[in-house]
Amino acid sequence: MTLFSTQALSVDVPGRRLLHDITLDLPAGQVIALIGHNGSGKSTLLKALARQMPATGAITFESRALGDWSARDYARRLAFLPQTTPPAEGMLVRELVALGRYPWHGALGRFGPDDQAAVARALAECGVEAFADRLVDTLSGGERQRVWLAMMVAQEASTLLLDEPISALDIAHAVDVLTLVRAMCHTQSRSAIIVLHDVNMAARYCDHIVALKAGRVALQGTPDTLMTREALHEIYALEMDVLDRADGTKVAVPA
C-alpha cells in the first residue's frame, strides 16, 4: 500500500525554489528516513506532506488527494512533530499527552472515558507512565521526546511525521527514541517519516530511505541501496568507506 504519492511536487519561497519536481511513492507500514545535506529540502518536504507549507504539484495520502481531506480528518490520521516543539511551561506530562485527543472532541468537547483510555494507552506504550504527574519542563531531552511521541499516540494517528526528533539528544537517548518509533510502527501497524542527519541511524532503524540533494531526489530504496560508497558519494560529495558489522548491518565512515 502507498502511504504518500507525489507528482512534480515543488515548493517556492520568494526568490528561490526549495523543492524541484519531487515524484515519490512512499510505502505504508514502514519507517521512512529523509536524509541529505543541510538545505537539501528534507524538512520542507516533510512540512509539505503535513500541510504546513504550500506546494505545487500533486500529493495524495492513502490514495486520496491532500486537498480532499478536512483538517479534522487529516489530524485523526496523521500527526506532525516539528523540529522545535512548542513550550509546555507549567504543564504536566498527562496534560500534554491529553492534547493529542483534540482532533476527536475539539476545544469545547467533553473529555470522556475513551479519551482517558487513549491517554493511558499512550503513556504505557511510550514508557512514560512514571512521569505522568511531573512537569514536562523537568524532564530530560530524551524523556520529553517520549512524551511528545505519547501525545501523537494518544491522537491515534496511523502516520507519524517527525522532523529531526533526535537532533538535540545524546547517542543513548537517540537510540532509545528511534527504537521506540520503530517498535511503534512494526507492532502497531503505523507508518513514520523521519528527517534524520545521521546516515548510520537511518540505515539501522529505517526500512526505506529517501535522499534529497539540492531539492531533488538523489536516491530512494532500502538501507542496502544507500550503504554503498557510490551512493553516499552521490548524496554527500564525500568519500566514505562502508564497513560490515558482525550482525550483518553496515556502517559508513569518512574515508
N, C-alpha and C positions, 0 to 999 in steps of 0.2 A: 504494500500500500504506500502511496506517495503522501507525505505529510505536507510539504510545500512544493509548489511548482512555480518557477518564474520564467517569464519570456521577455527578453530585451528590457530587463529592469535597469533603469538609470536613475541616479539621484544627482541633482544640481543644487549648488548654492551660488550666490552672486559671484560671477567671475570664474567659477571652477566647477568641473564635473567630478563627483566623488566616486560614482559607480558607472561603469560603461557596459551597457547591454548584457547584463548578467542573465544567463539562461541556465537553470538548475532544476533538478528533480531530487528533493531530499527525502530519504526513506523514513517511514514512520516506525516507531518502536525501537529506535536506536539512539545512542548518544553521539551527536554530531559535533565536531570541532570546527570552528572557523579560525584559521591561523593565517599568518603573514606578517610582514614587517610593519612597523609603525606607520600609520597613514595609508595602509593598503585598502581600507574600506570595510574592515571586519565589523566594527560597531555600527557603522552606517547601514550595512546590510541587515544586521540584527534589528535595528530600530525600524527599518522599512517593513520587515516582517511583522514587527509588533505594532504597526500602525502608529509609530511615534515620529515618523519622518515621511513627508510626502515624496512620492516617486512616480515616474512614468513607466510605461510598460504594463505587463500583466503579472499579477500574483494570485495564486489560488491556495487555499488552505483546506485540507481534507476535501479536495475536488470541488470547492466552492469559491467563487471569486471573492477576494478580500472585501470588496465594497458591498457585497451582499450580506455580510454579517452585521447584525446590530451590535452596538457597543457592549450590551449586557451578555448576549450570546457568545461573543468573542471572548469576553473576560471569563466566562464559565468554562471555556475550552482551552484557554491559553493564559499563562502567567509570565510576566516580564520582570526581571530583576535588573535594574540599571547598575552601571559600574559604581556610581556613588549613590548609596541608599539614603532615603530621606531621614532627617533627625527623628529620634524616638525618645526625646527628653521627657523624663518623668513617667514613662510608660512601662508597665510590667510586661514580661515575656508573654504571658497568657493573653494580655490585651492586644499586643501586636499581632500574634497569631490569629486572633479572632477577627482582625481586619480582613483576612482572606475570605471571610463569609460575605463581604459586602455585595458581590455580584448576585448573590442568591436572595437577599432580602432588602437591599437598598438602604439609604440613610435613615429612613423612618420605619423600616420593617422591624418586626419583633424577632429577637434572638431566641430561638426555640430549642427544643431537645435535639433536633437534627443538627443544628449549628454547634451545640455543645459537644455532641458526639464527634463531629468532624474535627473540632479543635483538639479534643482528647486524642483522636487517632493520629493527627498530625504531630502533636507533641511526642507521642510514643514512637512514631516511625522515624523521626529525626533525632531521637535520643536526647530531647531537651526537657523531659518531664521534671527533672530535678531543678531546673531553672524557672519553672512556670511562674513563681511568685517573686522573682528577682527583677530588678530594674534592668532593662536592656542595656543601658549605658554602663553597667557594672561588669558586663561580660567581656571576655577576650574576643579578639577578632574572629577566631575560628568558631567560637560559641555563637557569636552574633550571626555569622553566615548560616549556621544551622537553624537559628531561629527564623531568619528570613526565608529559608527553604521550607520551614514548617508552615509559615504563612501561605506559601504557594501551595503546599499540600492541602491545607485547610480550604483553599479556594477550589479544590477538587478539579483543577485543570489537568488535562491529559498531556499538555505540551508545556514545557518549561523553556524560556529563553533567558540565558544568563550571560551578562556582559562582564567579562573578566572577574569571575567570582573569587579567584584565588590570588589576585594581583597584590594584595596587601598582607598576605598570610605567609608565615614561615612554612618550611617544607612539610613538617608534621601535620599542621592544620590543612595545608593544601591537599595532601594525600587523603586526609580524613574527609574533606568536603567532596572531592571527586569520587572517592569510594562510595560515599552516600548517594551522590547523584546517579552513579552507575547502577547501584542496587535499586534505587527508586524506579529506574527505567526497566531494568531486566526482571524485577519481581512484581512490579505493579502495572506493567503494560503502558508505561509513559514514554514520551519522547522528550529529548532535550537537545537544544542547540546552544553551544557554549563558545564564547570568544576566549581563546587562550593564546598566550605568548610562548609558552614552553612547549617546544615540539615534542619532547620526550613524554611529557604529561599527556599531550594529545594522543600520541601513538599508544600509550599504555592504557588509558582509560576510555578512549572513544572508539566507536565502531566504524565511523565514517568521517572522512576528512575532506574539508573544502579549504583550499589555499587560495588566497587573493594576493594579487600583486598589482599595485598602481590602479586599483579599482576594477580589475578584471580577474576572471577565474584563471588561475595558473595550473591548478590540479584539483581533481576530486577522485576519491576512491577509498580503499581500505588503508589501514595503517601501513601494511606492507607496500602499497603503492607509493606512499610518502617516504618511507625509510630506505631510500637509496641515495647514493652520492649525487647522481644526476638530478633527481627530483629536488633535493634540498638545495643544490646549487641554482637551479632554475628559480626557486622561490626566494631564496635569501641572498643570491650572488655571493656565496661564501663556500669555500672548500670545507667539507665535513666528512669525517670518517663515520661509518656505521658499524657498530660492534654488536656481536651476537652474545646475549647473556645465556647463562646455563638453563634458564626456564624457557628459552626459545624466543623471548622478546628481544627487540633491538634498541640500541641507544646511540644517538648521534652526538658526536663531539667535534669541536673545531679541529681541522687537520693541522 
